[in-house]
Amino acid sequence: MFDIGFTELMVIGVVALVVVGPERLPKVARTVGILMGRMQRYVAGVKADISREMNEFESLKDLKDLRKEVEATGSEIESDMRKNMLEAQSQVNTISNEVGTGFAKAANGLNALGEASIANAASQHPANQIDVSVPKPVAPRAEPSPQLELALDSSAAAQETQPAAATKV
């Protein structure tokens, strides 16, 4: 603490003996020793507190570094998972398109095969021939429009009222 050598301690002791006196010197020395012990314990406690806080700070720093590493690893894993999910989704879409195209080709082939086998069966068995002629469209019947019907109704009503009017004249 203080850089005090043996000779300085001797000088302090002689001055204390002269100032305090030989009767009270042992009592003062005991009190000074107790106060020095308390001061040393207090300083040791402060050192321990500082040391403990520094260790906590270092452990917090280590925890922060560990947290950064874990977050970096987590984000790396997340980006890899997203990349893999996108690749898998594109592969599924490709396979789905290929399967859909294959099903469409197979369905067209089956339809063509079915039509060919039906045509072949019809041509081989004259009794089972199917008339595949398209019927001619039938001309629609001319029906009076609602406006024409109204006109007809109004003219009929006018004819009914005219004979009654003609009898009055």
C-alpha positions in Angstrom: 0.0 0.0 0.0 2.3 2.7 1.2 6.0 2.2 0.6 7.1 2.4 4.2 10.4 0.7 5.2 11.6 -0.4 8.7 13.4 2.8 9.4 10.3 4.9 8.8 8.3 2.7 11.1 10.9 3.2 13.8 10.7 7.0 13.4 6.9 6.8 13.6 7.1 4.7 16.8 9.6 7.1 18.5 7.3 10.1 17.6 4.2 8.2 18.9 6.0 7.3 22.2 7.0 11.0 22.7 3.5 12.3 21.8 1.3 9.7 23.4 3.4 8.7 26.3 4.5 5.3 27.6 1.3 4.6 29.5 -1.2 5.0 26.7 1.1 3.8 23.9 0.0 0.1 24.1 -3.7 1.1 24.0 -3.2 3.4 21.0 -1.1 0.7 19.2 -4.0 -1.8 19.8 -6.6 0.7 18.4 -4.4 1.5 15.4 -4.0 -2.2 14.8 -7.7 -2.8 14.9 -8.4 0.1 12.6 -5.7 -1.1 10.2 -7.3 -4.6 10.2 -10.7 -3.1 9.5 -9.3 -1.0 6.7 -7.5 -4.1 5.2 -10.7 -6.1 5.3 -12.7 -3.3 3.7 -10.1 -2.9 1.0 -10.1 -6.7 0.5 -13.9 -6.7 0.2 -13.8 -3.9 -2.3 -11.2 -5.8 -4.3 -13.3 -9.0 -4.2 -16.4 -7.0 -5.3 -14.5 -5.5 -8.2 -13.1 -8.9 -9.1 -16.5 -10.5 -9.0 -18.0 -7.7 -11.1 -15.2 -8.0 -13.6 -15.8 -11.8 -13.8 -19.5 -11.2 -14.3 -18.7 -8.6 -17.0 -16.4 -11.1 -18.7 -19.0 -13.9 -18.4 -21.6 -11.4 -19.8 -19.2 -10.6 -22.6 -18.8 -14.3 -23.2 -22.5 -14.8 -23.1 -23.0 -11.9 -25.6 -20.4 -13.4 -27.9 -22.1 -16.8 -27.5 -25.5 -15.2 -28.3 -24.1 -13.5 -31.4 -22.7 -16.9 -32.5 -26.0 -18.6 -31.9 -27.9 -15.9 -33.7 -25.5 -16.1 -36.6 -25.8 -19.8 -36.8 -29.6 -19.6 -36.4 -29.9 -17.1 -39.3 -27.6 -19.2 -41.4 -29.7 -22.3 -40.7 -32.9 -20.4 -41.4 -31.6 -19.1 -44.8 -30.4 -22.7 -45.7 -33.9 -24.0 -44.8 -35.6 -21.3 -46.9 -33.3 -22.1 -49.8 -34.0 -25.8 -49.5 -37.8 -25.2 -49.2 -37.7 -23.1 -52.4 -35.7 -25.8 -54.2 -38.1 -28.5 -53.0 -41.1 -26.4 -54.0 -39.7 -25.8 -57.5 -39.0 -29.5 -57.9 -42.5 -30.4 -56.7 -44.0 -27.9 -59.2 -41.8 -29.4 -62.0 -42.8 -32.9 -61.2 -46.5 -31.9 -60.9 -46.3 -30.2 -64.3 -44.6 -33.3 -65.8 -47.2 -35.6 -64.2 -50.1 -33.4 -65.4 -48.7 -33.4 -68.9 -48.2 -37.2 -68.8 -51.7 -37.7 -67.6 -53.1 -35.4 -70.4 -51.1 -37.3 -73.0 -52.2 -40.7 -71.6 -55.9 -39.5 -71.6 -55.6 -38.3 -75.2 -54.0 -41.6 -76.2 -56.7 -43.5 -74.4 -59.4 -41.4 -76.1 -57.8 -41.9 -79.5 -57.4 -45.6 -78.8 -61.0 -45.9 -77.7 -62.3 -44.0 -80.7 -60.2 -46.1 -83.0 -61.4 -49.3 -81.5 -65.0 -48.2 -81.7 -64.5 -47.2 -85.3 -62.8 -50.5 -86.0 -65.6 -52.5 -84.4 -68.2 -50.5 -86.3 -66.5 -51.1 -89.6 -66.0 -54.8 -88.9 -69.6 -55.5 -87.8 -72.1 -54.0 -90.2 -75.0 -54.8 -87.8 -73.4 -52.7 -85.1 -72.7 -49.7 -87.3 -73.4 -46.4 -85.6 -74.8 -43.5 -87.5 -72.6 -40.6 -86.6 -74.3 -38.1 -88.8 -74.9 -34.7 -87.4 -78.5 -33.8 -87.5 -79.4 -30.7 -89.5 -80.3 -27.8 -87.4 -84.0 -27.2 -87.2 -85.2 -23.7 -88.0 -86.7 -22.1 -85.0 -90.4 -21.6 -85.1 -91.3 -18.0 -85.6 -93.0 -16.9 -82.4 -94.4 -13.5 -82.1 -92.4 -11.2 -80.0 -94.0 -9.7 -76.9 -94.1 -6.3 -78.6 -95.9 -7.8 -81.5 -98.4 -9.5 -79.2 -99.0 -6.1 -77.4 -99.6 -4.5 -80.8 -102.0 -7.4 -81.7 -103.8 -7.1 -78.4 -104.2 -3.4 -78.7 -105.5 -3.6 -82.3 -108.0 -6.3 -81.2 -109.1 -4.1 -78.3 -109.5 -1.2 -80.8 -111.6 -3.3 -83.1 -113.9 -4.3 -80.2 -114.4 -0.7 -79.2 -114.9 0.5 -82.8 -118.0 -1.6 -83.5 -119.5 -0.3 -80.4 -118.7 3.2 -81.4 -120.0 2.6 -85.0 -123.4 1.6 -83.6 -123.7 4.8 -81.8 -123.3 6.9 -84.9 
